[in-house]
């Protein structure tokens, strides 16, 4: 029973942890305490379920343990504490012994509904807003979101972010202390702040997915676990705020990008370029989901936002039978719109690639040269990589080799660096 009990804990935690933390935060009014209480309930389950069996209401069991731990905490702070009294009355357990932790019935038959069904969406959405609060650094937002919304353990977060477990734990601890010091309440932002704060949530999910879809370092081209977690978070968010077009736009972008994952690596894990990919291996179900999400973004909004425009570009690739048959002129136009809406050197670089496919490398090179002159993307291998490709297509082999060598020196991903070395060798 031990193994199956621990597997049950992991499965329930991954599905229900955000609701449990959110509900505990609403009951206690203390986000950091709620996360600690949920972790204590998880630890108790890891001991109890393998020994006594999985309760009939696993989420209710975890919630009951967490709430009883909250009562103990408030009792220790002050026996007259109003929060303790309110929680005790709510549970109907004013006489519970101080050391009580687990429900009386190990099967969980007597456990009440672990949360108000009408509050589930509000709790999880509020949890997302808090985990992505502007007072936190981007690294802290990512780690805390993976922890409290994604339900990942410290070890899983460390593997996902390619950092030591101690570093992941430190980021989470600092994030909780920062939120406490800033006196951030467990409450959704006011209407005037919601759009800005939602943008922070979307940005965090996008950062998680981007690192998964194009690993910046290490020996893997794609971090499927990280990309998959971002997709899951985006789906949850789309259910929570169905009237926000950029939420659907982000989900569409993630689905359409992930649809190409099966063809993006070869048998040995080496990267496969878009023009060499077997499009029959693209995930058609993911393409359908992505196009449906993009249609939802167009339906509920007054025009596509930055994520929606990127999804529209991904859709152009998804529906094209080949690179040659891709509507590159449309992609150029969408990149021009994206550049006006959300200008960045990366957008300009991608526009240059699209221009090179639509109108030839000579038309694209000036765009790239402007980025070089401006000192943009100085630490990224992407700019010299694209410039090297354009120069090679123009027959300027010596200059192309120098650019590709510079890109290889800047590239931190082993697989991508190998691909650049092959391109350099092909020039000779």
Backbone torsions as a table, in degrees:
resi	resn	phi	psi	omega
1	UNK	NA	-26.4	-174.4
2	UNK	-54.2	-50.6	-177.4
3	UNK	-64.0	-45.6	-178.3
4	UNK	-67.1	-32.5	177.7
5	UNK	-63.8	-44.1	179.5
6	UNK	-67.9	-36.3	177.3
7	UNK	-65.3	-37.8	178.3
8	UNK	-65.1	-41.4	177.4
9	UNK	-58.4	-47.9	-178.1
10	UNK	-61.5	-42.3	-178.0
11	UNK	-66.7	-46.9	-179.8
12	UNK	-64.3	-41.3	-178.7
13	UNK	-63.1	-43.8	-178.7
14	UNK	-62.2	-35.9	-177.2
15	UNK	-82.1	-40.4	-168.0
16	UNK	-108.4	-5.4	-171.5
17	UNK	-59.5	-41.4	-178.4
18	UNK	-62.2	-41.4	179.2
19	UNK	-66.3	-39.5	-179.0
20	UNK	-66.3	-48.6	178.7
21	UNK	-62.1	-43.1	-179.8
22	UNK	-62.3	-44.8	179.8
23	UNK	-65.0	-41.5	178.5
24	UNK	-64.7	-37.7	178.2
25	UNK	-65.5	-38.8	178.6
26	UNK	-66.6	-39.6	-179.2
27	UNK	-69.9	-39.8	-174.9
28	UNK	-92.9	-22.6	-175.4
29	UNK	72.9	13.7	-175.3
30	UNK	-134.6	104.8	-175.9
31	UNK	-61.8	-48.7	-177.5
32	UNK	-61.2	-43.3	178.2
33	UNK	-62.8	-41.4	-178.7
34	UNK	-60.5	-41.9	179.5
35	UNK	-65.5	-39.6	177.4
36	UNK	-64.5	-42.6	179.7
37	UNK	-63.0	-41.0	178.9
38	UNK	-64.0	-40.0	178.3
39	UNK	-65.4	-36.5	176.6
40	UNK	-65.2	-40.8	177.4
41	UNK	-63.8	-39.6	177.2
42	UNK	-61.7	-44.8	179.4
43	UNK	-61.9	-40.3	178.8
44	UNK	-63.9	-39.6	179.7
45	UNK	-66.0	-38.4	-179.8
46	UNK	-63.1	-25.3	177.2
47	UNK	-88.2	-43.7	-169.6
48	UNK	-81.2	-44.5	-173.5
49	UNK	-65.0	-43.8	177.7
50	UNK	-62.2	-27.4	-177.7
51	UNK	-86.3	-45.6	-171.6
52	UNK	-105.4	-7.4	-177.9
53	UNK	101.8	157.6	-178.8
54	UNK	-77.7	128.3	-179.9
55	UNK	-65.2	158.5	-178.9
56	UNK	-68.3	-29.0	178.5
57	UNK	-121.2	79.3	-172.9
58	UNK	-59.1	-44.7	-179.6
59	UNK	-65.1	-38.5	177.4
60	UNK	-64.1	-38.2	177.5
61	UNK	-61.0	-49.4	-179.6
62	UNK	-62.4	-39.8	-178.9
63	UNK	-67.4	-40.7	179.7
64	UNK	-63.6	-43.8	177.4
65	UNK	-61.3	-45.0	-179.6
66	UNK	-61.7	-41.5	-178.9
67	UNK	-69.8	-37.1	177.3
68	UNK	-67.3	-37.5	175.1
69	UNK	-62.5	-36.3	177.6
70	UNK	-63.6	-42.2	177.8
71	UNK	-59.8	-45.2	178.9
72	UNK	-60.0	-41.0	-179.0
73	UNK	-64.2	-46.9	-179.8
74	UNK	-68.3	-32.9	177.3
75	UNK	-64.2	-40.7	179.6
76	UNK	-65.0	-36.5	179.9
77	UNK	-68.8	-43.9	179.2
78	UNK	-170.7	126.4	-179.9
79	UNK	-68.2	-16.9	178.9
80	UNK	-95.4	3.7	-174.6
81	UNK	-59.9	130.5	-177.6
82	UNK	-65.6	-31.8	-180.0
83	UNK	-66.9	-40.5	178.2
84	UNK	-62.2	-44.0	-178.8
85	UNK	-62.3	-43.2	-179.2
86	UNK	-64.8	-42.8	179.4
87	UNK	-66.0	-39.5	-179.9
88	UNK	-64.4	-42.9	178.1
89	UNK	-63.8	-39.4	-179.0
90	UNK	-62.3	-39.5	179.0
91	UNK	-81.6	-18.6	-175.3
92	UNK	69.9	31.8	-173.7
93	UNK	-132.8	47.5	-178.5
94	UNK	-60.4	-21.6	-177.0
95	UNK	-101.8	16.7	-179.2
96	UNK	-63.9	137.0	179.6
97	UNK	-63.6	149.6	-174.6
98	UNK	-58.6	-31.9	-176.6
99	UNK	-89.8	0.7	-176.4
100	UNK	-62.6	138.8	-179.8
101	UNK	-135.3	-44.9	-172.8
102	UNK	-100.5	153.4	176.5
103	UNK	-60.7	152.0	-177.5
104	UNK	-64.5	-35.9	179.6
105	UNK	-101.6	113.9	-176.5
106	UNK	-60.7	-23.2	179.2
107	UNK	-78.5	-13.0	177.6
108	UNK	78.5	20.0	-175.5
109	UNK	-66.2	-32.2	-176.8
110	UNK	-90.7	0.8	-177.1
111	UNK	-68.5	132.9	178.8
112	UNK	-76.3	175.5	174.0
113	UNK	-57.3	127.1	-172.9
114	UNK	-68.8	-16.0	177.7
115	UNK	-159.6	163.6	176.9
116	UNK	-72.4	118.8	-178.8
117	UNK	-55.0	-29.7	-179.7
118	UNK	-76.2	-11.5	-176.0
119	UNK	-103.8	-6.6	-173.4
120	UNK	-57.1	-52.4	-177.2
121	UNK	-60.7	-44.4	-179.1
122	UNK	-62.0	-41.8	-178.2
123	UNK	-63.8	-48.3	-177.2
124	UNK	-67.6	-40.5	178.7
125	UNK	-64.6	-43.0	177.2
126	UNK	-61.4	-39.1	178.2
127	UNK	-60.7	-41.9	177.7
128	UNK	-62.1	-43.9	-179.7
129	UNK	-62.5	-39.4	-178.9
130	UNK	-71.0	-43.9	-179.8
131	UNK	-62.4	-25.4	-179.4
132	UNK	-109.4	29.3	-177.3
133	UNK	-64.4	141.2	-177.9
134	UNK	-59.7	-20.3	-179.8
135	UNK	-72.2	-12.4	-178.4
136	UNK	-95.8	150.5	173.8
137	UNK	-70.3	163.6	-179.5
138	UNK	-60.9	-42.1	-179.8
139	UNK	-61.7	-39.9	179.8
140	UNK	-67.6	-40.3	179.3
141	UNK	-61.6	-43.6	-179.5
142	UNK	-62.2	-49.8	-177.8
143	UNK	-62.6	-44.0	-177.8
144	UNK	-68.7	-37.2	177.6
145	UNK	-63.8	-43.9	178.3
146	UNK	-62.7	-32.4	-178.7
147	UNK	-76.4	-58.2	-169.3
148	UNK	-87.9	-27.0	178.7
149	UNK	-98.8	-40.3	-179.6
150	UNK	-82.5	-20.9	178.9
151	UNK	75.8	19.5	-179.6
152	UNK	-80.7	148.9	175.2
153	UNK	-79.1	170.1	178.7
154	UNK	-61.4	-39.7	178.8
155	UNK	-63.7	-41.6	-180.0
156	UNK	-66.8	-40.0	178.1
157	UNK	-65.0	-41.9	179.2
158	UNK	-60.8	-43.5	178.4
159	UNK	-66.1	-38.3	-178.6
160	UNK	-66.1	-37.6	-176.0
161	UNK	-97.1	1.4	178.9
162	UNK	57.9	43.9	176.2
163	UNK	-130.6	161.2	175.7
164	UNK	-61.6	153.0	179.3
165	UNK	-57.8	-39.0	179.5
166	UNK	-60.4	-36.9	178.6
167	UNK	-66.9	-44.0	178.4
168	UNK	-61.7	-44.2	179.2
169	UNK	-63.0	-39.9	-179.6
170	UNK	-64.3	-40.0	178.9
171	UNK	-62.5	-42.3	-179.2
172	UNK	-66.8	-43.8	-179.9
173	UNK	-63.3	-44.5	178.8
174	UNK	-63.5	-38.6	179.7
175	UNK	-61.8	-44.5	-179.8
176	UNK	-65.9	-39.2	178.1
177	UNK	-66.3	-37.5	178.6
178	UNK	-64.6	-44.1	178.8
179	UNK	-62.9	-39.1	179.2
180	UNK	-67.6	-43.2	-179.7
181	UNK	-64.1	-34.5	178.9
182	UNK	-82.1	-0.9	-179.8
183	UNK	53.6	46.3	178.7
184	UNK	-75.6	118.2	-179.1
185	UNK	-78.1	160.0	174.0
186	UNK	-83.2	86.8	-178.2
187	UNK	-157.5	144.4	176.0
188	UNK	-66.2	148.7	-179.8
189	UNK	-63.9	155.1	177.4
190	UNK	-62.1	161.6	-175.3
191	UNK	-54.7	-38.8	-178.3
192	UNK	-69.0	-23.7	-179.3
193	UNK	-98.1	-10.4	-169.8
194	UNK	-62.6	-44.1	-177.3
195	UNK	-61.5	-43.8	-180.0
196	UNK	-64.8	-44.9	-178.1
197	UNK	-69.3	-34.4	176.5
198	UNK	-63.9	-36.8	176.5
199	UNK	-59.3	-36.2	177.7
200	UNK	-66.3	-40.8	178.3
201	UNK	-62.9	-46.7	179.4
202	UNK	-61.0	-41.0	-179.4
203	UNK	-62.0	-42.0	179.7
204	UNK	-63.6	-45.4	179.2
205	UNK	-62.1	-40.1	179.7
206	UNK	-65.4	-41.4	177.6
207	UNK	-61.1	-43.6	178.9
208	UNK	-60.7	-45.5	-178.7
209	UNK	-66.9	-41.6	-177.8
210	UNK	-61.1	-42.7	178.0
211	UNK	-65.8	-31.7	178.1
212	UNK	-75.6	-39.5	-175.3
213	UNK	-78.5	-26.8	178.3
214	UNK	-142.0	81.9	-174.3
215	UNK	-55.8	128.0	-176.5
216	UNK	-75.1	-19.4	179.5
217	UNK	-153.2	175.3	179.6
218	UNK	92.9	-167.3	-174.4
219	UNK	-107.1	8.7	-179.0
220	UNK	-115.7	141.3	176.4
221	UNK	-75.5	-41.5	-177.6
222	UNK	-123.4	133.2	172.1
223	UNK	-99.4	89.7	-172.5
224	UNK	-61.4	-36.1	-179.1
225	UNK	-63.7	-42.7	-177.8
226	UNK	-71.0	-45.3	178.3
227	UNK	-61.7	-41.5	179.7
228	UNK	-63.9	-37.5	178.4
229	UNK	-65.5	-39.7	177.7
230	UNK	-63.8	-41.1	177.2
231	UNK	-61.3	-41.6	179.7
232	UNK	-63.4	-43.3	178.8
233	UNK	-63.3	-39.8	179.3
234	UNK	-65.0	-38.8	178.2
235	UNK	-65.1	-41.8	177.2
236	UNK	-60.2	-46.5	-177.7
237	UNK	-63.7	-38.5	179.5
238	UNK	-63.6	-32.9	176.6
239	UNK	-73.3	-33.8	-175.7
240	UNK	-76.2	-37.0	-178.5
241	UNK	-128.9	71.3	-174.1
242	UNK	-68.6	-12.1	-177.8
243	UNK	-96.2	5.8	-180.0
244	UNK	-99.4	112.4	-174.5
245	UNK	-61.9	-36.5	-177.0
246	UNK	-70.5	-23.7	174.0
247	UNK	-64.8	-45.7	177.5
248	UNK	-67.7	-35.7	178.1
249	UNK	-62.4	-43.5	178.2
250	UNK	-64.5	-45.2	179.4
251	UNK	-59.8	-41.7	178.3
252	UNK	-61.2	-44.5	179.9
253	UNK	-60.6	-44.2	-178.2
254	UNK	-66.9	-43.5	-178.9
255	UNK	-64.7	-45.9	-176.8
256	UNK	-69.0	-34.8	177.1
257	UNK	-70.2	-44.5	-179.6
258	UNK	-66.7	-23.5	179.4
259	UNK	-59.2	-27.2	-178.3
260	UNK	-88.0	-5.8	-177.0
261	UNK	-53.5	-44.2	-176.1
262	UNK	-59.3	-24.3	-177.1
263	UNK	-104.8	0.6	-173.6
264	UNK	-84.7	-10.9	177.6
265	UNK	-130.7	149.5	179.3
266	UNK	-88.0	-174.3	-177.3
267	UNK	-58.1	-31.8	-178.7
268	UNK	-99.0	12.0	178.7
269	UNK	85.7	4.5	-179.9
270	UNK	-74.4	148.1	-179.6
271	UNK	-68.4	142.7	176.3
272	UNK	-115.5	122.0	-178.3
273	UNK	-67.4	158.1	-175.7
274	UNK	-54.9	-43.0	-176.8
275	UNK	-68.6	-17.4	-178.3
276	UNK	-103.6	-0.2	-175.2
277	UNK	-76.1	143.4	174.5
278	UNK	-82.7	102.3	-173.0
279	UNK	-69.3	-14.3	175.4
280	UNK	-70.1	-15.7	179.1
281	UNK	-89.1	-8.2	178.0
282	UNK	-63.4	144.0	-175.8
283	UNK	-77.5	103.2	-176.5
284	UNK	-68.3	-31.5	177.7
285	UNK	-65.2	-41.2	178.3
286	UNK	-66.0	-37.1	177.3
287	UNK	-63.2	-42.5	178.6
288	UNK	-63.7	-42.1	178.7
289	UNK	-63.7	-42.7	-179.8
290	UNK	-63.9	-43.7	-179.8
291	UNK	-66.9	-34.4	176.9
292	UNK	-66.9	-40.4	178.4
293	UNK	-66.1	-38.8	177.8
294	UNK	-64.5	-39.9	176.6
295	UNK	-62.9	-37.1	177.5
296	UNK	-65.5	-40.5	178.0
297	UNK	-61.3	-41.2	179.8
298	UNK	-69.7	-32.5	-176.1
299	UNK	-74.4	-41.2	-174.0
300	UNK	-91.6	-9.4	-176.8
301	UNK	-110.3	175.2	175.8
302	UNK	-108.3	59.3	-173.9
303	UNK	105.4	152.6	-176.8
304	UNK	-77.7	146.1	173.3
305	UNK	-90.7	-166.3	-175.3
306	UNK	-61.9	-44.0	-179.9
307	UNK	-69.7	-38.5	178.7
308	UNK	-63.4	-39.6	177.8
309	UNK	-65.1	-41.4	176.6
310	UNK	-63.5	-36.0	176.9
311	UNK	-65.7	-36.6	178.2
312	UNK	-63.6	-36.6	175.4
313	UNK	-65.9	-44.5	178.7
314	UNK	-61.9	-33.8	178.2
315	UNK	-66.2	-37.3	177.9
316	UNK	-57.8	-41.6	177.6
317	UNK	-69.0	-40.2	-174.1
318	UNK	-64.6	-33.2	-175.7
319	UNK	-94.3	-7.4	-177.9
320	UNK	-82.1	135.5	179.5
321	UNK	-73.6	-18.4	-179.3
322	UNK	-160.5	169.7	176.1
323	UNK	-61.8	-43.2	-177.4
324	UNK	-64.1	-34.8	-177.3
325	UNK	-87.3	1.3	179.6
326	UNK	-69.5	142.5	179.8
327	UNK	-80.8	77.5	-175.1
328	UNK	-67.2	-32.6	178.2
329	UNK	-63.2	-39.5	177.0
330	UNK	-65.3	-40.3	178.8
331	UNK	-62.5	-40.4	177.4
332	UNK	-59.9	-45.2	-179.4
333	UNK	-62.8	-40.1	-179.7
334	UNK	-67.8	-39.7	177.3
335	UNK	-64.1	-36.0	177.1
336	UNK	-63.8	-41.6	176.8
337	UNK	-65.2	-41.4	179.5
338	UNK	-64.1	-38.3	178.6
339	UNK	-64.0	-32.3	176.9
340	UNK	-75.7	-36.0	-177.0
341	UNK	-79.3	-42.7	-177.3
342	UNK	-140.0	72.9	-175.4
343	UNK	-63.4	136.9	176.2
344	UNK	-163.5	154.1	177.8
345	UNK	-59.2	-33.8	-179.7
346	UNK	-65.5	-41.1	177.6
347	UNK	-61.8	-43.5	179.7
348	UNK	-63.9	-38.7	179.6
349	UNK	-66.0	-43.0	177.8
350	UNK	-65.5	-35.9	176.2
351	UNK	-62.7	-38.3	178.4
352	UNK	-61.9	-41.0	178.2
353	UNK	-61.6	-45.1	179.9
354	UNK	-64.0	-40.3	177.7
355	UNK	-61.9	-40.6	-179.9
356	UNK	-62.9	-33.8	179.4
357	UNK	-77.4	-32.4	-177.1
358	UNK	-85.5	-36.7	-170.5
359	UNK	-128.8	-0.7	178.1
360	UNK	103.4	157.8	-176.1
361	UNK	-64.1	-31.3	-178.7
362	UNK	-63.7	-33.3	179.4
363	UNK	-75.2	-25.8	-175.7
364	UNK	-88.7	-29.4	-173.1
365	UNK	-58.7	-40.9	178.4
366	UNK	-58.8	-34.4	178.3
367	UNK	-63.4	-44.1	-179.9
368	UNK	-67.7	-40.6	-179.9
369	UNK	-63.3	-33.5	176.2
370	UNK	-63.9	-39.0	177.5
371	UNK	-65.1	-41.1	178.2
372	UNK	-62.8	-45.0	-179.1
373	UNK	-63.5	-32.1	-179.7
374	UNK	-81.6	-6.4	-178.1
375	UNK	75.1	20.2	-178.4
376	UNK	-74.3	148.2	174.9
377	UNK	52.5	39.3	-174.1
378	UNK	-63.7	-28.1	-178.0
379	UNK	-100.1	3.3	-178.0
380	UNK	-100.0	144.2	177.5
381	UNK	-78.9	-11.4	-173.3
382	UNK	-66.3	-42.0	-176.6
383	UNK	-64.7	-52.5	177.5
384	UNK	-64.9	-27.7	177.9
385	UNK	-64.9	-48.2	179.3
386	UNK	-65.6	-43.3	-179.5
387	UNK	-62.7	-39.2	177.5
388	UNK	-62.3	-40.1	178.2
389	UNK	-62.8	-44.2	-179.4
390	UNK	-64.6	-43.2	179.6
391	UNK	-64.4	-37.7	178.6
392	UNK	-63.8	-40.6	179.6
393	UNK	-68.4	-24.8	177.6
394	UNK	-87.6	-0.2	178.7
395	UNK	82.3	9.6	179.4
396	UNK	-92.1	71.8	-167.6
397	UNK	-63.2	-44.8	-177.7
398	UNK	-61.2	-45.3	178.2
399	UNK	-65.5	-38.3	-179.9
400	UNK	-62.7	-42.9	-179.9
401	UNK	-61.6	-43.2	-179.7
402	UNK	-61.9	-41.1	179.5
403	UNK	-66.7	-43.5	-179.1
404	UNK	-67.5	-34.1	175.9
405	UNK	-66.6	-39.8	176.0
406	UNK	-62.8	-40.3	178.3
407	UNK	-63.5	-43.6	-179.9
408	UNK	-61.6	-37.7	179.5
409	UNK	-68.2	-29.4	-179.7
410	UNK	-87.0	-19.4	-172.9
411	UNK	-75.2	127.9	-179.4
412	UNK	-97.6	-11.0	179.4
413	UNK	-91.1	124.7	-174.4
414	UNK	-59.6	-43.5	-176.8
415	UNK	-67.1	-43.1	179.6
416	UNK	-66.7	-35.4	178.5
417	UNK	-65.9	-39.5	177.4
418	UNK	-61.3	-40.9	179.7
419	UNK	-63.4	-41.0	177.5
420	UNK	-63.4	-39.6	178.4
421	UNK	-63.8	-36.7	177.2
422	UNK	-65.7	-38.9	178.0
423	UNK	-64.8	-38.7	178.0
424	UNK	-63.7	-44.2	179.6
425	UNK	-63.3	-36.3	-179.3
426	UNK	-67.1	-27.1	179.5
427	UNK	-68.3	-27.5	-177.7
428	UNK	-83.8	NA	NA
